[in-house]
Amino acid sequence: MVFQPRASVRLARYLLLCLVASLAPFAARAADPMAWRDARNISELIANLDLWIDKRTGLPRNERAISVRWIERYSLAQLPESQHAAYGGDPRGLYDPETETIWLVHPWDRRDPRDVSVLLHELVHHRQAVAGHWYCPGAQELPAYRTQQAWLAELGLEIDVNWIAVVLESGCTPRDIHPD
């Protein structure tokens, strides 16, 4: 079958339009701040949050696989000291850079935006592991909390965090300084 030049151009435009229209739901979903709610599992949720982090920060993706595990609050003491996200003073998540594992503290619900923001916070730490030098692990906390705050703000929510403690932690100063 031979097409006239104008008909073939129209056909090419039509096919291009169909291709763009078929990809539009994905693009719109990635830009939608509420798209995380449609995630059917933790992998989809992480993929959605990674897209959000890509668009809102300059942090490079960490191509190494991340592991997500859940833990009871009373078992936190068994984990090595790592960066952590807290809500109202209670630890809600931890990132262990040695094992590249995010630990989420029970109860954790992927439909609760505050719980999801803790996962986002820990994903930021996973990216920070490849983003450059940090003077101390605590230096990573302020950028992670600011990213968490920005994500919650897009949802019309405020973060419940002790900013003074976060800034002190991020300062990398020794804790017990006593004059001799």
Backbone hydrogen bonds in HBPLUS format (Angstrom, degrees):
<---DONOR---> <-ACCEPTOR-->    atom                        ^
c    i                          cat <-CA-CA->   ^        H-A-AA   ^      H-
h    n   atom  resd res      DA  || num        DHA   H-A  angle D-A-AA Bond
n    s   type  num  typ     dist DA aas  dist angle  dist       angle   num
A0007-ALA N   A0004-GLN O   3.03 MM   3  5.21 114.7  2.47 103.2 119.3     1
A0008-SER N   A0004-GLN O   2.95 MM   4  6.20 157.8  2.00 163.1 170.0     2
A0009-VAL N   A0005-PRO O   3.09 MM   4  6.31 152.0  2.17 145.8 153.0     3
A0010-ARG N   A0006-ARG O   2.97 MM   4  6.22 160.0  2.01 147.2 152.8     4
A0011-LEU N   A0007-ALA O   2.84 MM   4  6.05 155.7  1.90 146.1 153.4     5
A0012-ALA N   A0008-SER O   2.87 MM   4  6.05 157.8  1.92 143.6 149.4     6
A0013-ARG N   A0009-VAL O   2.91 MM   4  6.15 159.1  1.95 149.7 155.4     7
A0014-TYR N   A0010-ARG O   2.83 MM   4  6.03 158.4  1.87 149.1 155.6     8
A0015-LEU N   A0011-LEU O   2.85 MM   4  6.10 162.9  1.88 153.8 157.9     9
A0016-LEU N   A0012-ALA O   2.91 MM   4  6.08 157.3  1.96 147.2 153.7    10
A0017-LEU N   A0013-ARG O   2.82 MM   4  6.02 157.9  1.87 149.3 155.7    11
A0018-CYS N   A0014-TYR O   2.88 MM   4  6.16 153.8  1.95 147.6 155.1    12
A0019-LEU N   A0015-LEU O   2.93 MM   4  6.19 154.6  2.00 145.6 152.4    13
A0020-VAL N   A0016-LEU O   2.91 MM   4  6.18 165.2  1.93 154.1 157.5    14
A0021-ALA N   A0017-LEU O   2.85 MM   4  5.99 160.2  1.88 148.6 154.7    15
A0022-SER N   A0018-CYS O   2.90 MM   4  6.07 146.1  2.02 142.8 151.7    16
A0023-LEU N   A0019-LEU O   3.12 MM   4  6.38 139.9  2.29 143.0 153.3    17
A0023-LEU N   A0020-VAL O   3.18 MM   3  5.19 128.2  2.46  95.1 108.4    18
A0024-ALA N   A0020-VAL O   2.95 MM   4  6.03 127.9  2.23 143.4 157.7    19
A0027-ALA N   A0023-LEU O   3.18 MM   4  6.49 165.1  2.21 154.8 159.1    20
A0028-ALA N   A0024-ALA O   2.78 MM   4  5.89 170.1  1.79 164.3 166.8    21
A0029-ARG N   A0025-PRO O   2.86 MM   4  5.86 151.7  1.94 138.5 147.2    22
A0030-ALA N   A0026-PHE O   2.90 MM   4  6.14 152.5  1.98 149.5 156.4    23
A0031-ALA N   A0027-ALA O   3.15 MM   4  6.38 144.9  2.28 142.4 151.2    24
A0032-ASP N   A0028-ALA O   2.97 MM   4  6.06 125.5  2.28 140.1 154.5    25
A0032-ASP N   A0029-ARG O   3.26 MM   3  5.02 137.7  2.45  91.0 102.7    26
A0035-ALA N   A0032-ASP O   3.03 MM   3  5.29 169.2  2.04 117.1 119.5    27
A0037-ARG N   A0034-MET O   3.03 MM   3  5.86 158.2  2.08 123.0 128.3    28
A0038-ASP N   A0035-ALA O   2.98 MM   3  5.60 156.9  2.03 119.0 125.3    29
A0039-ALA N   A0036-TRP O   3.22 MM   3  5.52 165.2  2.24 109.9 114.4    30
A0045-LEU N   A0041-ASN O   3.08 MM   4  6.33 156.6  2.14 149.3 156.5    31
A0046-ILE N   A0042-ILE O   2.88 MM   4  6.06 160.0  1.92 149.7 154.4    32
A0047-ALA N   A0043-SER O   2.97 MM   4  6.18 158.5  2.01 145.6 151.8    33
A0048-ASN N   A0044-GLU O   2.97 MM   4  6.20 156.2  2.03 147.0 152.8    34
A0049-LEU N   A0045-LEU O   2.94 MM   4  6.21 163.5  1.97 152.5 156.9    35
A0050-ASP N   A0046-ILE O   2.76 MM   4  5.93 153.3  1.84 151.4 159.4    36
A0051-LEU N   A0047-ALA O   3.09 MM   4  6.35 152.1  2.17 143.6 149.9    37
A0052-TRP N   A0048-ASN O   3.12 MM   4  6.46 155.2  2.18 145.5 152.2    38
A0053-ILE N   A0049-LEU O   2.87 MM   4  6.15 161.1  1.90 152.6 157.6    39
A0054-ASP N   A0050-ASP O   2.85 MM   4  6.06 156.3  1.91 147.8 154.7    40
A0055-LYS N   A0051-LEU O   3.10 MM   4  6.36 156.2  2.16 147.9 152.8    41
A0056-ARG N   A0052-TRP O   3.02 MM   4  6.17 143.0  2.16 147.9 158.4    42
A0057-THR N   A0053-ILE O   2.93 MM   4  5.58 142.7  2.07 152.6 154.6    43
A0067-SER N   A0100-GLU O   3.03 MM  33  6.35 159.8  2.08 153.2 158.8    44
A0102-ILE N   A0067-SER O   2.69 MM  35  6.10 164.3  1.72 165.2 168.9    45
A0069-ARG N   A0102-ILE O   2.81 MM  33  6.17 164.2  1.83 169.8 174.8    46
A0104-LEU N   A0069-ARG O   2.83 MM  35  6.24 162.9  1.85 156.9 161.3    47
A0071-ILE N   A0104-LEU O   2.91 MM  33  6.11 150.4  2.00 150.6 153.4    48
A0106-HIS N   A0071-ILE O   2.82 MM  35  5.96 162.4  1.85 157.0 161.2    49
A0075-SER N   A0072-GLU O   2.97 MM   3  5.42 152.7  2.05 113.5 122.1    50
A0076-LEU N   A0073-ARG O   3.22 MM   3  5.58 168.4  2.24 113.8 117.2    51
A0078-GLN N   A0075-SER O   3.07 MM   3  5.65 154.3  2.13 116.2 123.5    52
A0079-LEU N   A0076-LEU O   3.02 MM   3  5.57 157.4  2.07 116.9 123.4    53
A0095-TYR N   A0083-GLN O   2.97 MM  12  5.57 157.9  2.02 154.4 156.5    54
A0085-ALA N   A0093-GLY O   2.86 MM   8  5.15 157.3  1.92 135.7 141.9    55
A0092-ARG N   A0085-ALA O   2.78 MM   7  5.75 175.3  1.78 157.1 157.5    56
A0093-GLY N   A0085-ALA O   3.21 MM   8  5.15 141.2  2.37 148.4 145.5    57
A0087-TYR N   A0090-ASP O   2.92 MM   3  5.38 157.6  1.97 146.3 147.5    58
A0090-ASP N   A0087-TYR O   3.15 MM   3  5.38 160.1  2.19 116.7 116.3    59
A0088-GLY N   A0160-ASP O   3.36 MM  72  5.77 169.4  2.37 143.5 144.5    60
A0105-VAL N   A0092-ARG O   3.00 MM  13  5.02 179.3  2.00 132.0 132.2    61
A0094-LEU N   A0103-TRP O   2.79 MM   9  4.99 147.5  1.89 142.7 152.1    62
A0103-TRP N   A0094-LEU O   2.75 MM   9  4.99 166.4  1.77 148.6 153.5    63
A0096-ASP N   A0101-THR O   2.87 MM   5  5.28 169.2  1.88 158.8 162.3    64
A0100-GLU N   A0096-ASP O   2.78 MM   4  5.53 119.0  2.15 142.2 160.5    65
A0101-THR N   A0096-ASP O   3.18 MM   5  5.28 151.1  2.26 138.4 143.9    66
A0112-ASP N   A0109-ASP O   3.01 MM   3  5.42 163.5  2.04 115.9 121.3    67
A0115-ASP N   A0112-ASP O   3.05 MM   3  5.35 119.3  2.44 106.0 120.4    68
A0116-VAL N   A0112-ASP O   2.95 MM   4  6.23 161.2  1.98 157.3 163.5    69
A0117-SER N   A0113-PRO O   2.85 MM   4  5.97 144.7  1.97 138.7 148.1    70
A0118-VAL N   A0114-ARG O   3.29 MM   4  6.58 136.1  2.49 134.6 144.4    71
A0118-VAL N   A0115-ASP O   3.08 MM   3  5.20 131.2  2.33  97.5 110.3    72
A0119-LEU N   A0115-ASP O   3.29 MM   4  6.75 152.0  2.37 145.2 151.8    73
A0120-LEU N   A0116-VAL O   2.95 MM   4  6.31 157.6  2.00 150.7 157.2    74
A0121-HIS N   A0117-SER O   2.93 MM   4  6.12 157.0  1.98 142.3 148.1    75
A0122-GLU N   A0118-VAL O   3.01 MM   4  6.32 157.2  2.06 149.3 154.6    76
A0123-LEU N   A0119-LEU O   2.86 MM   4  6.15 146.9  1.97 148.8 159.0    77
A0124-VAL N   A0120-LEU O   2.96 MM   4  6.29 145.7  2.08 149.4 158.6    78
A0125-HIS N   A0121-HIS O   3.25 MM   4  6.70 150.1  2.34 141.3 148.5    79
A0126-HIS N   A0122-GLU O   3.05 MM   4  6.41 147.6  2.16 141.8 150.7    80
A0127-ARG N   A0123-LEU O   3.06 MM   4  6.40 149.4  2.16 144.8 152.3    81
A0128-GLN N   A0124-VAL O   2.79 MM   4  6.07 153.0  1.87 150.2 159.2    82
A0129-ALA N   A0125-HIS O   3.11 MM   4  6.29 133.3  2.34 141.7 151.5    83
A0130-VAL N   A0127-ARG O   3.06 MM   3  5.76 157.8  2.11 118.6 124.2    84
A0131-ALA N   A0128-GLN O   3.15 MM   3  4.70 150.8  2.23  93.9 102.8    85
A0139-ALA N   A0136-CYS O   3.02 MM   3  5.51 150.0  2.11 114.5 122.8    86
A0140-GLN N   A0137-PRO O   3.21 MM   3  5.87 161.4  2.25 115.6 120.8    87
A0141-GLU N   A0138-GLY O   3.02 MM   3  5.42 158.5  2.07 112.4 119.1    88
A0144-ALA N   A0140-GLN O   3.25 MM   4  6.36 155.0  2.32 145.8 153.3    89
A0145-TYR N   A0141-GLU O   2.83 MM   4  6.05 163.6  1.86 162.3 166.2    90
A0146-ARG N   A0142-LEU O   2.90 MM   4  6.05 155.5  1.96 151.9 159.2    91
A0147-THR N   A0143-PRO O   2.98 MM   4  6.13 152.8  2.05 143.0 149.7    92
A0148-GLN N   A0144-ALA O   2.98 MM   4  6.22 157.0  2.04 144.7 151.4    93
A0149-GLN N   A0145-TYR O   2.79 MM   4  5.97 154.6  1.85 145.8 153.2    94
A0150-ALA N   A0146-ARG O   2.94 MM   4  6.18 154.1  2.01 144.0 150.3    95
A0151-TRP N   A0147-THR O   3.05 MM   4  6.32 157.7  2.10 149.2 154.6    96
A0152-LEU N   A0148-GLN O   3.03 MM   4  6.29 168.2  2.05 154.1 156.9    97
A0153-ALA N   A0149-GLN O   2.87 MM   4  6.03 152.9  1.95 146.6 154.9    98
A0154-GLU N   A0150-ALA O   3.12 MM   4  6.39 146.1  2.24 144.0 151.2    99
A0155-LEU N   A0152-LEU O   2.92 MM   3  5.14 137.8  2.10 102.2 115.0   100
A0157-LEU N   A0152-LEU O   2.90 MM   5  5.03 165.9  1.92 141.2 137.2   101
A0156-GLY N   A0153-ALA O   2.91 MM   3  4.82 158.3  1.96 102.9 109.5   102
A0166-VAL N   A0162-ASN O   3.08 MM   4  6.42 156.1  2.14 149.9 157.4   103
A0167-VAL N   A0163-TRP O   2.88 MM   4  6.06 166.7  1.90 154.0 156.6   104
A0168-LEU N   A0164-ILE O   2.97 MM   4  6.16 161.3  2.00 149.6 155.1   105
A0169-GLU N   A0165-ALA O   2.89 MM   4  6.04 159.8  1.93 147.5 153.3   106
A0170-SER N   A0166-VAL O   2.90 MM   4  6.08 152.4  1.98 147.7 155.6   107
A0171-GLY N   A0167-VAL O   3.09 MM   4  6.22 121.3  2.45 137.5 151.4   108
A0171-GLY N   A0168-LEU O   3.15 MM   3  5.17 144.7  2.28  97.7 108.1   109
